[in-house]
Amino acid sequence: MSDAVSTFLADKLAEYQVLATPLERAQREIDLSHQMIRAKLEAEISERVPALGVLAEILDFSIIDLLVADDRSQFVNQAMVESGLTSEDVVRELRSLGPPTPHEDLALLGLDT
C-alpha cells in the first residue's frame, strides 16, 4: 500500500473516531438513563402491586417486559419454563405474601393462576 493510501486511511479512521466518540458516549448515557427509568418504574410498580414484584423476582423477569408483552400469560408461562418452576411453586410463593391477595393483584393484570 502506498504512503498516500495509508495516510488517507489513517486520516479517515481518525475522523471516524472524532465523530463517533461523542455519539458512543451519548449512547451510553441514554442506555444508563433508560436503565434508571426502568428500575424506578419497576420499583414503584412492585410497591403498588407487590404480587407482581414477587412474581418478577421469582421468575427473574422485568415487570416492564411483562407489561408490554403481547400475551402476558404466555410471557409468564415461558418464564416458568425457563426457571424450571411449576405454577404450583409460583402460587405457593405468591400466597406467602398475605393480604391483599396476590391472586387479586394478578387477576387485575389478566395473569390469575
N, C-alpha and C positions, 0 to 999 in steps of 0.2 A: 504494500500500500504506500502510496506516495505521501510525502510530508504534508502536502496541501490537503489531501483527503483526511489524513489523521488529525490534522489541526481542525478541519471543518467538523469532523465527528466529535472531537473533544469539546469544541465550542457549542455544538448543538446539545451535547449531554449536559454541559454546564448551564445552558439556557433552560433546558428542561428542569434541572434541579432547582434553579432560582424560581421558576414559575410554579413548580409542583410543591415545593416545601410549604408555603403558606396554605395551600389547599389541603395538604395532608394534615397539617396542624389543625386547621379549621374542622376537618372531618373528624379528627379525634375528639375535639371539643364538642361537636354535635353528638357524637356517639356517647360521650360521657353524660351530656345533658339528657339525652334520651334515656339512658340507664337510670339516671337520678329521678326523672319523671315517673318512669315505670315503677321504681322502688317506692316512691312516695304514694302513688295511687294504689299500689298493691297493699301497702301498709294501712292506708285509710280504708280500703275495702275489707281487709282482714279484721280491722277493728269493728267495723259496722256489721259485717256478716262473718262471724267467727268460724262458722262451719265451712265456709268457702276457703278461708285461710288455712284451716286444718287440712281440708281436702287437698289443697295445693301443696301443702307441706308433706302430707302422707305420700302423695303420688308424684311429688317432685316436678311440678309444672308451674308455669306462670299463670296467674289469675287473668292477666290481660289477654294472654294467648287463648285461654278458655273462653273469655267473653267475646272475642272476635271470631271464634271458630264457627264455621257454618253449621255444624252439628255438634252441640255441646255434649250430648250424651255419648256420641261416638268418640269424641275427644277424651272424655273421662274413661270410657271403656278401653281405648288404646293405651292410656296412661296406666290403667290397672294391668293390662297385659305386659307392658314394658317393666312395671315394678314387680310383677310376679305375685301381686296381691289379689285376693278374691273380693267380690263385692261384700261378702260377709265380714272380711277383715276390715274393710273400709267403714262399713256401717258400725261395727263394734267401736272403732276409734272415734267416729263421729258422735256416737251415743255417750261417750265418756265426757262430752262437753257439758251435758246438763242443759237446763233451760236457758234461753229459748231453744226449743228442739232443733237440732241441726236439720232434721228432716224437713221442717217448715222452711228454714232458710234455703235449702236446696230445691225444694218444690217451687219456690218463687222463681228460681232460675231455670226451671224445667229439667232439673237433674235429680229428682227424687228417686230413691232406690227402693 
